[in-house]
Amino acid sequence: MSRYWSDIVGRLTPYVPGEQPRLDRLVKLNTNEHPYPPSPLVLDAINSVTGDELRRYPDPESTLLKQAFARRHGLQPEQVFLGNGSDEVLAHVFHALLRHERPLLFPDVTYSFYPVWCDLYQVRWRAVPLTPEFQVDPADYRGDNGGIIIPNPNAPTGVLLELAGVRRILEQNPACVVVIDEAYIDFGGESAVGLIPHFDNLLVVQTMSKSFSLAGLRVGVAMGSAALIDGLQRVKNSFNSYPLGVLAQRAALAALEDPGYFQQACRRVVASRERLSAAMGQLGFQVLPSAANFILARHPARPARELFAALRARGIIVRYFDRPRIDDYLRITIGTDAQCDELLSALAELLG
């Protein structure tokens, strides 16, 4: 521990992202990136940026992009907040909206960044067990709490909570903020954004990293009542008043302007997911029902850690979590059909 650190630094256990290995031949199915490139309009928009624009500071409010998100979801611009990927947006959410005397609630199997932000911002929290089928039970989210955050579909399980369940959680908790983290919603679920006019305590967080193929640019968004967004704006402008650069703003705007390409790319991923899930089932895997661009699967006869290492030796990278309840599962990003076929061939060989 460095003697120059602030006191809190030594107590933190940082989040560990999925590795980005540098191998000559690689089937990379470990970080839930989109297997297909973004809309051609995105590359055109990036190429149109001038040197004069790059020497100047970007629009600190990302005004045009904020307006585009508002139009897309039937909201007002003051109900939209933007940041560098949903991780930065969520960090502001934890700091501005979820730090209270009563504990924050989130699932016991969920996005592992949540407890990291709790430690960083000194947010009390309590993990709520998923059902044996890895589902969120709305009945478990009531009573004494200072806020609720749930990924939907959940990560790393991929299991979806239907919109009626989200509404039930909101109805049960009118006095606290309910955050629905929708990083993967475009691959099989119905967004909770439509509930925002009915619940002023609802905040919906999304990202353009997954379904829009823009993980390399980092664009995240939160949507909710103007009062919630104002709280986030106050923290953002006390932290970084210019969060999104010119390239990110321009590219994200172009992506939103090509809904046909976006929908077609999402459909391709969903079709590949269903195909991969069925094929792995034929190999003896138990695959959780997924509404995301990944699946969580286990084989009753082969330890997940062993399969993870054997696949890696063949240049196929998936994700293994050495954590309670999921330490016998592999999380597999949906790749192209060719990548999925290579994975299936390797698994068939390993399983004999």
Kinemage of the C-alpha trace (Angstrom):
@kinemage 1
@onewidth
@group {chain A} dominant
@subgroup {mainchain}
@vectorlist {calphas} color= white
{ca met a 1} P 0.000 0.000 0.000
{ca ser a 2} L 1.374 3.395 -0.947
{ca arg a 3} L 1.820 5.827 1.944
{ca tyr a 4} L 0.524 8.575 -0.353
{ca trp a 5} L -2.876 7.018 -0.970
{ca ser a 6} L -6.063 8.413 0.482
{ca asp a 7} L -7.391 6.190 3.255
{ca ile a 8} L -10.202 4.674 1.176
{ca val a 9} L -7.936 3.483 -1.656
{ca gly a 10} L -6.453 0.570 0.250
{ca arg a 11} L -9.931 -0.702 1.121
{ca leu a 12} L -11.129 -0.879 -2.478
{ca thr a 13} L -11.376 -4.083 -4.512
{ca pro a 14} L -11.514 -2.798 -8.101
{ca tyr a 15} L -13.703 -4.300 -10.799
{ca val a 16} L -11.870 -6.634 -13.186
{ca pro a 17} L -13.076 -6.284 -16.807
{ca gly a 18} L -12.996 -9.114 -19.308
{ca glu a 19} L -9.550 -9.529 -20.770
{ca gln a 20} L -8.616 -8.185 -24.184
{ca pro a 21} L -6.013 -10.786 -25.207
{ca arg a 22} L -3.568 -10.239 -28.054
{ca leu a 23} L -3.417 -13.541 -29.898
{ca asp a 24} L -2.808 -14.137 -33.590
{ca arg a 25} L -5.787 -16.428 -34.018
{ca leu a 26} L -8.613 -15.720 -31.661
{ca val a 27} L -12.332 -16.398 -31.289
{ca lys a 28} L -13.206 -13.712 -28.750
{ca leu a 29} L -16.458 -14.467 -26.949
{ca asn a 30} L -15.793 -13.033 -23.499
{ca thr a 31} L -16.759 -9.351 -23.311
{ca asn a 32} L -20.242 -9.165 -24.889
{ca glu a 33} L -19.140 -7.012 -27.792
{ca his a 34} L -21.369 -6.916 -30.859
{ca pro a 35} L -20.083 -9.311 -33.544
{ca tyr a 36} L -20.907 -6.883 -36.367
{ca pro a 37} L -19.652 -3.332 -37.058
{ca pro a 38} L -21.781 -0.226 -36.491
{ca ser a 39} L -23.882 1.417 -39.163
{ca pro a 40} L -21.904 2.771 -42.138
{ca leu a 41} L -23.378 6.156 -41.209
{ca val a 42} L -21.257 6.048 -38.056
{ca leu a 43} L -17.995 5.785 -39.982
{ca asp a 44} L -19.138 8.528 -42.354
{ca ala a 45} L -19.880 10.783 -39.388
{ca ile a 46} L -16.480 10.144 -37.820
{ca asn a 47} L -14.707 10.823 -41.097
{ca ser a 48} L -16.565 14.111 -41.475
{ca val a 49} L -15.115 15.573 -38.267
{ca thr a 50} L -12.702 18.407 -39.053
{ca gly a 51} L -9.441 19.407 -37.436
{ca asp a 52} L -11.029 22.646 -36.331
{ca glu a 53} L -13.661 20.699 -34.415
{ca leu a 54} L -11.011 18.586 -32.725
{ca arg a 55} L -9.041 21.580 -31.476
{ca arg a 56} L -12.118 22.948 -29.731
{ca tyr a 57} L -13.898 21.626 -26.678
{ca pro a 58} L -17.022 19.576 -27.454
{ca asp a 59} L -20.553 20.631 -26.579
{ca pro a 60} L -20.578 20.017 -22.799
{ca glu a 61} L -24.263 19.059 -22.839
{ca ser a 62} L -24.170 16.907 -26.016
{ca thr a 63} L -27.292 18.827 -26.990
{ca leu a 64} L -28.052 17.228 -30.359
{ca leu a 65} L -27.495 13.711 -29.040
{ca lys a 66} L -29.618 14.395 -25.965
{ca gln a 67} L -32.424 15.637 -28.216
{ca ala a 68} L -32.127 12.517 -30.396
{ca phe a 69} L -32.470 10.192 -27.397
{ca ala a 70} L -35.445 12.216 -26.171
{ca arg a 71} L -37.183 11.903 -29.558
{ca arg a 72} L -36.450 8.181 -29.733
{ca his a 73} L -38.133 7.515 -26.396
{ca gly a 74} L -40.853 10.173 -26.314
{ca leu a 75} L -39.147 12.210 -23.579
{ca gln a 76} L -37.954 15.775 -23.102
{ca pro a 77} L -34.221 16.589 -23.351
{ca glu a 78} L -34.150 17.505 -19.655
{ca gln a 79} L -35.051 13.886 -18.940
{ca val a 80} L -31.857 12.586 -20.592
{ca phe a 81} L -28.350 12.356 -19.128
{ca leu a 82} L -25.254 11.294 -21.086
{ca gly a 83} L -21.832 10.008 -20.081
{ca asn a 84} L -18.794 7.992 -21.128
{ca gly a 85} L -20.440 4.592 -21.319
{ca ser a 86} L -23.063 3.350 -18.897
{ca asp a 87} L -20.328 2.631 -16.335
{ca glu a 88} L -19.599 6.339 -15.893
{ca val a 89} L -23.321 7.088 -15.884
{ca leu a 90} L -23.893 4.449 -13.209
{ca ala a 91} L -21.002 5.768 -11.124
{ca his a 92} L -22.762 9.152 -11.053
{ca val a 93} L -26.029 7.394 -10.198
{ca phe a 94} L -24.467 5.668 -7.186
{ca his a 95} L -22.925 8.935 -6.028
{ca ala a 96} L -25.900 11.217 -6.616
{ca leu a 97} L -28.982 9.053 -6.025
{ca leu a 98} L -28.181 5.869 -4.104
{ca arg a 99} L -26.136 6.966 -1.091
{ca his a 100} L -28.577 6.836 1.829
{ca glu a 101} L -28.808 5.520 5.380
{ca arg a 102} L -30.832 2.475 4.363
{ca pro a 103} L -29.183 -0.207 2.209
{ca leu a 104} L -29.232 -0.380 -1.562
{ca leu a 105} L -30.695 -3.649 -2.878
{ca phe a 106} L -29.457 -5.610 -5.893
{ca pro a 107} L -29.344 -9.304 -6.872
{ca asp a 108} L -26.732 -11.635 -5.398
{ca val a 109} L -25.732 -12.741 -8.909
{ca thr a 110} L -25.401 -9.556 -10.927
{ca tyr a 111} L -23.026 -7.022 -12.446
{ca ser a 112} L -19.946 -7.185 -10.231
{ca phe a 113} L -19.255 -3.449 -10.561
{ca tyr a 114} L -22.174 -2.660 -8.220
{ca pro a 115} L -20.393 -3.554 -4.957
{ca val a 116} L -17.269 -1.765 -6.229
{ca trp a 117} L -19.190 1.506 -6.584
{ca cys a 118} L -20.756 0.896 -3.183
{ca asp a 119} L -17.293 0.651 -1.647
{ca leu a 120} L -16.045 3.715 -3.527
{ca tyr a 121} L -18.994 5.936 -2.598
{ca gln a 122} L -19.612 4.310 0.800
{ca val a 123} L -23.097 3.095 -0.059
{ca arg a 124} L -24.610 0.526 2.258
{ca trp a 125} L -25.931 -2.466 0.312
{ca arg a 126} L -27.609 -5.840 0.629
{ca ala a 127} L -27.630 -8.624 -1.945
{ca val a 128} L -31.027 -10.183 -2.626
{ca pro a 129} L -30.821 -13.863 -3.683
{ca leu a 130} L -32.138 -14.775 -7.094
{ca thr a 131} L -34.539 -17.694 -7.235
{ca pro a 132} L -33.092 -21.185 -7.875
{ca glu a 133} L -33.880 -20.528 -11.566
{ca phe a 134} L -31.753 -17.320 -11.409
{ca gln a 135} L -34.803 -15.077 -11.700
{ca val a 136} L -35.539 -11.786 -9.938
{ca asp a 137} L -38.617 -12.159 -7.734
{ca pro a 138} L -40.265 -8.728 -7.303
{ca ala a 139} L -41.673 -9.822 -3.941
{ca asp a 140} L -38.119 -9.831 -2.560
{ca tyr a 141} L -37.689 -6.106 -3.284
{ca arg a 142} L -39.802 -4.367 -0.719
{ca gly a 143} L -39.501 -3.018 2.781
{ca asp a 144} L -36.482 -1.262 4.256
{ca asn a 145} L -34.173 -0.009 1.527
{ca gly a 146} L -32.554 3.175 0.267
{ca gly a 147} L -32.764 2.267 -3.403
{ca ile a 148} L -32.828 -0.635 -5.840
{ca ile a 149} L -30.717 -1.397 -8.913
{ca ile a 150} L -31.412 -4.352 -11.192
{ca pro a 151} L -29.849 -5.165 -14.566
{ca asn a 152} L -32.513 -6.246 -17.010
{ca pro a 153} L -31.730 -8.628 -18.623
{ca asn a 154} L -29.522 -9.557 -15.726
{ca ala a 155} L -25.797 -9.969 -16.163
{ca pro a 156} L -24.160 -12.420 -16.199
{ca thr a 157} L -27.238 -14.677 -16.345
{ca gly a 158} L -29.065 -13.102 -19.312
{ca val a 159} L -32.405 -13.811 -17.621
{ca leu a 160} L -35.117 -11.190 -18.261
{ca leu a 161} L -37.549 -9.696 -15.763
{ca glu a 162} L -40.742 -8.950 -17.669
{ca leu a 163} L -42.005 -5.369 -17.664
{ca ala a 164} L -44.879 -6.292 -15.343
{ca gly a 165} L -42.290 -7.344 -12.748
{ca val a 166} L -40.459 -4.025 -13.099
{ca arg a 167} L -43.748 -2.184 -12.588
{ca arg a 168} L -44.467 -4.234 -9.474
{ca ile a 169} L -41.092 -3.309 -7.961
{ca leu a 170} L -41.782 0.367 -8.669
{ca glu a 171} L -45.227 0.187 -7.107
{ca gln a 172} L -43.774 -1.439 -3.995
{ca asn a 173} L -41.075 1.223 -3.564
{ca pro a 174} L -42.529 4.708 -4.178
{ca ala a 175} L -40.146 6.372 -1.703
{ca cys a 176} L -36.821 5.308 -3.216
{ca val a 177} L -35.038 5.395 -6.569
{ca val a 178} L -35.366 2.266 -8.705
{ca val a 179} L -32.627 1.947 -11.334
{ca ile a 180} L -33.136 -0.468 -14.221
{ca asp a 181} L -29.821 -1.102 -15.943
{ca glu a 182} L -30.733 -2.027 -19.526
{ca ala a 183} L -27.363 -2.655 -21.157
{ca tyr a 184} L -28.777 -5.661 -23.060
{ca ile a 185} L -32.456 -4.792 -23.417
{ca asp a 186} L -32.363 -4.510 -27.225
{ca phe a 187} L -31.656 -8.239 -27.625
{ca gly a 188} L -34.962 -9.512 -26.323
{ca gly a 189} L -36.746 -7.382 -23.744
{ca glu a 190} L -39.145 -4.460 -23.487
{ca ser a 191} L -37.570 -1.307 -22.105
{ca ala a 192} L -38.892 0.276 -18.925
{ca val a 193} L -38.524 3.747 -20.476
{ca gly a 194} L -42.263 3.744 -21.201
{ca leu a 195} L -42.915 3.672 -17.426
{ca ile a 196} L -41.023 6.914 -16.763
{ca pro a 197} L -44.120 9.166 -17.129
{ca his a 198} L -45.853 7.083 -14.452
{ca phe a 199} L -43.028 6.769 -11.893
{ca asp a 200} L -40.899 9.767 -10.979
{ca asn a 201} L -38.551 7.477 -9.024
{ca leu a 202} L -37.581 5.377 -12.071
{ca leu a 203} L -34.203 5.781 -13.750
{ca val a 204} L -33.408 3.709 -16.847
{ca val a 205} L -29.752 3.347 -17.855
{ca gln a 206} L -28.664 2.150 -21.302
{ca thr a 207} L -25.470 1.938 -23.326
{ca met a 208} L -24.529 2.144 -26.986
{ca ser a 209} L -21.658 -0.305 -26.436
{ca lys a 210} L -23.676 -3.464 -27.033
{ca ser a 211} L -26.580 -3.241 -29.473
{ca phe a 212} L -25.195 -0.224 -31.364
{ca ser a 213} L -21.669 -1.719 -31.754
{ca leu a 214} L -20.016 1.352 -30.217
{ca ala a 215} L -18.058 -0.159 -27.320
{ca gly a 216} L -14.919 1.599 -28.571
{ca leu a 217} L -16.456 5.067 -28.219
{ca arg a 218} L -18.102 4.864 -24.761
{ca val a 219} L -21.578 6.392 -24.836
{ca gly a 220} L -24.052 5.785 -22.022
{ca val a 221} L -27.421 7.322 -21.211
{ca ala a 222} L -29.770 7.632 -18.243
{ca met a 223} L -33.430 8.573 -18.598
{ca gly a 224} L -35.896 9.537 -15.915
{ca ser a 225} L -37.727 12.437 -14.340
{ca ala a 226} L -36.198 15.888 -14.713
{ca ala a 227} L -35.508 15.948 -10.964
{ca leu a 228} L -33.440 12.755 -11.087
{ca ile a 229} L -31.532 13.972 -14.144
{ca asp a 230} L -30.828 17.303 -12.438
{ca gly a 231} L -29.202 15.417 -9.561
{ca leu a 232} L -26.946 13.596 -12.017
{ca gln a 233} L -26.125 16.849 -13.825
{ca arg a 234} L -24.998 18.447 -10.573
{ca val a 235} L -22.577 15.597 -9.894
{ca lys a 236} L -21.374 15.439 -13.508
{ca asn a 237} L -20.631 19.165 -13.594
{ca ser a 238} L -18.701 18.826 -10.343
{ca phe a 239} L -16.646 15.991 -11.847
{ca asn a 240} L -16.216 16.421 -15.620
{ca ser a 241} L -18.113 19.117 -17.496
{ca tyr a 242} L -17.065 17.757 -20.939
{ca pro a 243} L -17.777 14.006 -20.744
{ca leu a 244} L -18.450 13.106 -24.388
{ca gly a 245} L -15.943 14.026 -27.080
{ca val a 246} L -16.793 15.236 -30.570
{ca leu a 247} L -16.266 11.824 -32.181
{ca ala a 248} L -18.496 10.056 -29.670
{ca gln a 249} L -21.288 12.612 -30.004
{ca arg a 250} L -21.207 12.599 -33.793
{ca ala a 251} L -20.992 8.813 -34.126
{ca ala a 252} L -23.749 8.137 -31.595
{ca leu a 253} L -26.059 10.574 -33.329
{ca ala a 254} L -25.443 8.842 -36.670
{ca ala a 255} L -26.161 5.445 -35.116
{ca leu a 256} L -29.531 6.655 -33.851
{ca glu a 257} L -30.340 7.941 -37.326
{ca asp a 258} L -30.082 4.448 -38.860
{ca pro a 259} L -32.754 2.397 -37.049
{ca gly a 260} L -33.071 -0.083 -39.899
{ca tyr a 261} L -29.446 -1.150 -39.641
{ca phe a 262} L -29.690 -1.298 -35.830
{ca gln a 263} L -32.764 -3.536 -35.858
{ca gln a 264} L -31.346 -5.880 -38.491
{ca ala a 265} L -28.071 -6.293 -36.575
{ca cys a 266} L -29.930 -7.065 -33.345
{ca arg a 267} L -32.086 -9.657 -35.114
{ca arg a 268} L -28.950 -11.378 -36.438
{ca val a 269} L -27.545 -11.658 -32.920
{ca val a 270} L -30.826 -13.008 -31.529
{ca ala a 271} L -31.036 -15.636 -34.271
{ca ser a 272} L -27.463 -16.730 -33.569
{ca arg a 273} L -28.180 -16.868 -29.840
{ca glu a 274} L -31.140 -19.183 -30.293
{ca arg a 275} L -29.172 -21.366 -32.683
{ca leu a 276} L -26.184 -21.595 -30.317
{ca ser a 277} L -28.385 -22.305 -27.281
{ca ala a 278} L -30.131 -25.168 -29.075
{ca ala a 279} L -26.873 -26.667 -30.323
{ca met a 280} L -25.279 -26.510 -26.876
{ca gly a 281} L -28.358 -28.184 -25.454
{ca gln a 282} L -27.769 -31.050 -27.865
{ca leu a 283} L -24.225 -31.329 -26.466
{ca gly a 284} L -25.655 -31.804 -22.985
{ca phe a 285} L -25.306 -28.237 -21.678
{ca gln a 286} L -27.882 -26.608 -19.462
{ca val a 287} L -28.388 -23.116 -20.916
{ca leu a 288} L -30.267 -20.412 -19.037
{ca pro a 289} L -32.965 -18.626 -21.088
{ca ser a 290} L -31.249 -15.466 -22.312
{ca ala a 291} L -32.597 -12.153 -23.585
{ca ala a 292} L -29.086 -10.719 -23.976
{ca asn a 293} L -26.242 -11.063 -26.462
{ca phe a 294} L -24.673 -13.820 -24.372
{ca ile a 295} L -25.653 -17.073 -22.715
{ca leu a 296} L -24.782 -18.653 -19.376
{ca ala a 297} L -24.320 -22.419 -19.631
{ca arg a 298} L -23.041 -25.378 -17.640
{ca his a 299} L -22.297 -28.997 -18.441
{ca pro a 300} L -23.249 -31.466 -15.681
{ca ala a 301} L -20.288 -33.732 -16.434
{ca arg a 302} L -17.469 -31.219 -17.032
{ca pro a 303} L -16.317 -28.440 -14.675
{ca ala a 304} L -16.609 -24.974 -16.181
{ca arg a 305} L -13.087 -24.006 -15.141
{ca glu a 306} L -11.720 -27.019 -17.031
{ca leu a 307} L -13.700 -26.216 -20.169
{ca phe a 308} L -12.664 -22.557 -19.972
{ca ala a 309} L -8.972 -23.490 -19.924
{ca ala a 310} L -9.342 -26.072 -22.683
{ca leu a 311} L -11.142 -23.610 -24.947
{ca arg a 312} L -8.531 -20.966 -24.297
{ca ala a 313} L -5.812 -23.393 -25.326
{ca arg a 314} L -7.645 -23.625 -28.660
{ca gly a 315} L -7.798 -19.834 -29.063
{ca ile a 316} L -11.457 -19.526 -27.990
{ca ile a 317} L -11.935 -17.049 -25.149
{ca val a 318} L -15.123 -17.156 -23.050
{ca arg a 319} L -15.771 -15.796 -19.544
{ca tyr a 320} L -15.466 -17.780 -16.336
{ca phe a 321} L -16.533 -16.329 -12.974
{ca asp a 322} L -15.099 -17.906 -9.841
{ca arg a 323} L -18.056 -16.749 -7.769
{ca pro a 324} L -20.736 -18.454 -5.667
{ca arg a 325} L -23.684 -19.974 -7.567
{ca ile a 326} L -22.131 -19.437 -11.020
{ca asp a 327} L -18.682 -21.011 -10.614
{ca asp a 328} L -19.773 -23.976 -12.707
{ca tyr a 329} L -21.041 -21.855 -15.595
{ca leu a 330} L -19.458 -20.288 -18.647
{ca arg a 331} L -20.684 -16.978 -20.013
{ca ile a 332} L -20.422 -16.985 -23.786
{ca thr a 333} L -20.849 -13.899 -25.952
{ca ile a 334} L -22.836 -14.430 -29.134
{ca gly a 335} L -20.404 -14.119 -32.022
{ca thr a 336} L -20.886 -14.538 -35.737
{ca asp a 337} L -22.306 -17.876 -36.858
{ca ala a 338} L -18.808 -18.870 -37.975
{ca gln a 339} L -17.422 -18.127 -34.504
{ca cys a 340} L -20.279 -20.014 -32.862
{ca asp a 341} L -19.617 -23.001 -35.125
{ca glu a 342} L -15.962 -22.990 -34.139
{ca leu a 343} L -16.948 -22.948 -30.481
{ca leu a 344} L -19.404 -25.823 -30.991
{ca ser a 345} L -16.800 -27.904 -32.826
{ca ala a 346} L -14.305 -27.392 -30.020
{ca leu a 347} L -16.879 -28.289 -27.355
{ca ala a 348} L -17.909 -31.430 -29.235
{ca glu a 349} L -14.291 -32.483 -29.389
{ca leu a 350} L -13.685 -31.749 -25.704
{ca leu a 351} L -16.796 -33.643 -24.659
{ca gly a 352} L -15.812 -36.624 -26.770
